[in-house]
Amino acid sequence: MTTETGAGARVNCVVDAEGRIALELPTAAMAATAATAGAAETVGAAETAATAGAAETAARPHLLLRLRPKKGESVTVRRTVPLEAAGDGPARAVLEPLPALEEGRWDVFLQAGPDDTAPVRLRQGLRDLRALVDGQLRDRPSPVAVRIPYATKEGYLAVRAWLRTAHAEAARIEVGDRSTTVTARLHGATFEDGAVVRLRMRGSDTPECDVRPVTDGDRRGFRFTVDHEELAAGTPAEGGVWDVFVHPAADASPVRVARLLDDVADRKASFVHPAARAAGAVLRPYYTLDNDLSIRVARG
C-alpha cells in the first residue's frame, strides 16, 4: 500500500457484482487530512460533551464524489461517503449500490469535513474490477444502474455511472459486405407486440430507419440486421451518424442500444469495428463517448 499523504494520494478500489465499490485510502493520507480538520475546528468551552462529539464526527474526513458538470455549468451534484479507520490498516469507505449515482462522470476527492472548501482529488491506485467482466450475463431490473471506476487521462480516480429506465446491451456485432447484424439483450424491459429497432439520424427527427428485431423465447434476447445500401440511401449527401434505439413495444419509449455491462468505462477508442462500403458510402458501427452504439456513414 502506498504511503502518500492526502495531496495526490492513491486510493484502491474493489467492485462487486452488485455495483458496490469499496475504497481504501492510505493511513498517512487519512491522518494528514484529519489534522487539517482538527486545526480548523474550534469548540467553545461552553459546549457540552455531546455537542463536541457531534462536531468531531461532522469534521471527520470523508470521500466526496462530484458529478462532473457539462461545459459552462457549475458543480451542483455531490455525494459523500464516510471513511472509517481500521486500526493500523488503510481507511475504508463503501459506496453502496443504492441510492444509484446519476448518469455521468464522478470525480473522487478526500475532504477534511463539511467546511473544507478545497478537497484533494485522489489518484488511481489498484482497481479490482473482475466482478464486472461478465456483468452482461445477469439480467438487470429497472432502473438499470451501472458504475465503473476508471482512471482519467491525468491518473485521477473517477467513476463512470449510467442510470437508465431500461437498457439494451449490445454483444456481438457482425459487419458483412451487405449488412451488419447486432446481437443484444434487453434489461429492465421485455419485448411485446409491435417492437422495432429504430435508427435515427443524429441532429434530426428525420430520417429514420426501422428494422424488425428477431427475439428469443424469453422476450429479452434479440438480434437485428441493418442493410447497408438502405442506410446509405437514407443518409444526407454530407454523411451523418445513425444512433441505434429499440422500442420494446408499439407504444414503448425508446431504449438506447449500448455496451455498459462489463469493466470498460470508455469503449470508443478500444473497440474498433470494420467498415463496409455500399452505394458510394463507407459505413462503420462504433461506440460513442457514452458507450452507446451508433453507425457512422461517410461519403466517398
N, C-alpha and C positions, 0 to 999 in steps of 0.2 A: 504493500500500500504506500502511496506517495506521502511525503511529509511536507507538502507545500502548505503555506498559510492561506488565509482567506482570499488574498488577492490572486486570482487566477488559479485557485485550487482545482484539482480534478476530482470529479465525482463519478463513482462507479454505479452502474445500474443493472438490474436483472428484471426481466419482464416475464410474467406467467401467461398462461393461455387465456385467462380472463381479462387481460389488459392491465393487471395490477403492476405498478412499477415500484420496485424497491430501490432506493438510492442510498449510497453510503459515502460519507464525507470524512476526510482525514481528521483525526482528533485535533491536530495543530490548527487547522482552519476553523474548527468549531470554537476552540479556546480563544483564538485571536479575535473572532467576531464577538464572543461573549464579553471579552474585556472591553471592547469598544462600546458595547451596550451598557456595561457596568459603569464606565467612566461618564457616560452621558446621563445616567439615571440619577435623579435627586429625590430622595424620600424625606419628607419633613419629619421632624422629631415628634410631632403630634399624631402621626399616622398610627393606626392600630396595627397589630401584627398581621391581621387578616388583609388589611389594605396593602401593607408592604408585600405580603406574599402574592397578592394578585398582580401588583406592579411588576414584581420579579418574573412571574410567569409570562406576563404580556411582553416583557422585554427580552425573553429568550430568543436566540437566533432560530430562524426557520427558513425553509426554502420558499422562494417566491417564483411563481410561474406567471409570465406576462404574455398575453396574446399579441403577437406582432401586428401592429396596425397596418392598414393599407396606406399607400403613399399619400401624404398630405394630411393624414389623420393622426390623432394623439392616442396614447395608450389608455384604454378605459376598462379592459377586462383583465382581471388578476385572479390568481388562486394561490393561497398559502398552504403549506404542508408543514406540520410541526416536525422538528428534529429532536430525536431522543438519543442521549448519550448511553453507551453500553460499556461501562467500566473503562478499561484501557483501550477498548476497540474503537472503531470508527462510529461516528454518529450516524443514525439511520432515520430515514423518512420513507413513508409508504404513501404513494398516490393511489388511492383505491379506485376501482372501476367506476363507481358512482359517487357523486354526480359526474356525468360524462363531460369531457372537455369540449368546448365549442370548436367548430371546424377551423383549422388554420395552423399556424406555426407558433409554438410556445417557447420562449426563451427562459432559461433557468438561472436563477440568482440566489445568492446567500444574503439574507437580510438580518441585521442585528436585532431589529424589533420594529414595531409598527411606526415609530417615529424616524426610522432610518430612511433618509431620502436619497442615499447613494448606495444601493445594494450592489454586491460584487457579482459579476457574471461568472458562471462556473464553466470550466473546461471539461471536455470529454475525458473520462477515464476508460475503464473496461466496460463494454456493453455486452451483456449476455442476452441475445435475442432468439435463442434456439427454440423457445416455445412458440414463436410466431411463424416459423418456417412453413409449417403445414396448416396454417390458420384457415386456408380455404376449404379444408376437409370438414369443418364443423359448421353446421347451419346456425345462422345468427338470427335472433328475434329483432323486431322493430322496437325502437330505432337502432340502427346499426352504428355502433361506436367503435372506432379504431384509433389506436395511438401507437406510434413507433418512435422511440428515441433515436436520434441521429446526431452526427457531428456537422456543424456548419463549416463553410469554407475556411473560417478563421480558427477552427478547432474547438468552438464552444459547444456545449451540450444544448440540444433543443429537442422538442417533442412535436412530431407531426401528427395532427389529430384530424379525423374525419367524423362527422356526425350527420347521418342521413336517415330519413324515414325508411327507405329501402335502398338496396344496393344490388347491382348485377356484376358479379365477379368474373372478369374475363380470364380464360385459361388458355387453351391452345388457339393460336392464330395461324392459319394456313394460307399463304399467298400463292395462288396459282397463276397461270397465264391469263385466264379469262375471268377469274373470280377470286374473292377472299372469303374464307369460311372461319367463323369465330365460334368457339365453344365456350359457354358461360353458365353461371348458376345464380339464381335469384336468392337473396337473403332479405328477410323482413317482409316477404310477399310471396304469393303463389300465382300461377297462371290461371286465367279464367277465359271464357269465350271472348273473342274479338281482340286477342293480344296481337301486338305488332311491334316490330323493331323499326324505329324511325331515325333516319339520318337527316340532320338539319344543317344547312349551310350557315356557318358561323357569321354573325353580324347581320342576319336577315331572317325574317319569319318564313320566307320562301326563297328558294325552292326546298322541297322535302323529298326524300326517297324512302318509301315504305317497303319492308321485307317481312314476310310471314315467318315467324320462328317455328322450328321443329322442336317440340317439347318432350321431355322424358315423362315416364309414368308417374313420378312423384310431383309433377307440376312445378318443379323448381329448376332442374337442369334443362338447358336448351342450346340450340345452335342455329345460326343463320348464315346465309350466303349472300354476298353483295356482288352483283355483276359489274365488272369494271367498265365496260362500254356504256352501260346505263348511267353509272355515276359520272363518268367523264362527260357524257352528253348533257347532264344537268348542271354542270359546273360552269360559272361565268368564264368569259374569254380570258380574264386575268388570273384565273385559278382561284383556289379557295380551300377551306378546311371544312370537312363534314364531321360534326360531333354526333356520337352514337348514343341513342337512348332506347329503352324498351318500355312499352306501355303494357303492363301485365294483363290488362283487361280493356274492354272497349272504352270505358269511362274512367280509366285509371290515370293518375298523374304520371308524368314521365320519370323513369328511373335511369340514372346515368350508368352506362357500362364503363367499368374501371377495373383496375387491379390494385387492391388495397390490402388483401388479407394474407400478408406474409411479412418479411422483415425488411423490405426495401422501401425506404421513405421517399426516395427520388428516383423514378424509373426512366425518365425521359432519355437521359444520356447513356444509360447502361443497357437498355433493351432496344436494339435496333432491328427492325423487320425489313425484309427485302422489298424492293419496289417492283411494280409491274407496269407495262406500257399498254395503253389502249386508246384508240381514237385520237391519236396525236397528243396524248397526255401521259404523265408519269404519276402513278398512284402509290402511296405508301402509308400503311397504318402505323400509328405511333402513339405513345403515351404522353400526355401533356404534363405541365409542371405540377398539376394536381393528381397525376396518375390516372386521369380519365382517358378513355380510348377515343381516338379521332382518326380520320383518314385525310391526308393532305393530297390535293390534286394540283399539279403544276403543268402548264402547257409547255410543249417542246420536247 
